Amino acid sequence: MTERLDFEFTRVAACRDPKVNNCPEVAINVPGVVAFRDSERPDTVVTMTSDQWTTLTDAVKAGEFDLSA
């Protein structure tokens, strides 16, 4: 069984308005772990290493996951 860690999730700035739902949330308070979840599904948490997070965010910034393409 995987240990349940106490993540402290933060929403992206664009989603801090209480009128906005379904936002990505990220936690970086556990050393060596980045946790990611959807605010509408808070019990489903994806974890990765800091290096994996950097790879993912670099790919997003480079447009590799551009859904409008």
Secondary structure, 3 states (H helix, E strand, C coil): CCCCCCCCCEECHHHCCCCCCCCEEEECCCCCCEEEEECCEEEEEEEECHHHHHHHHHHHHCCCCCCCC
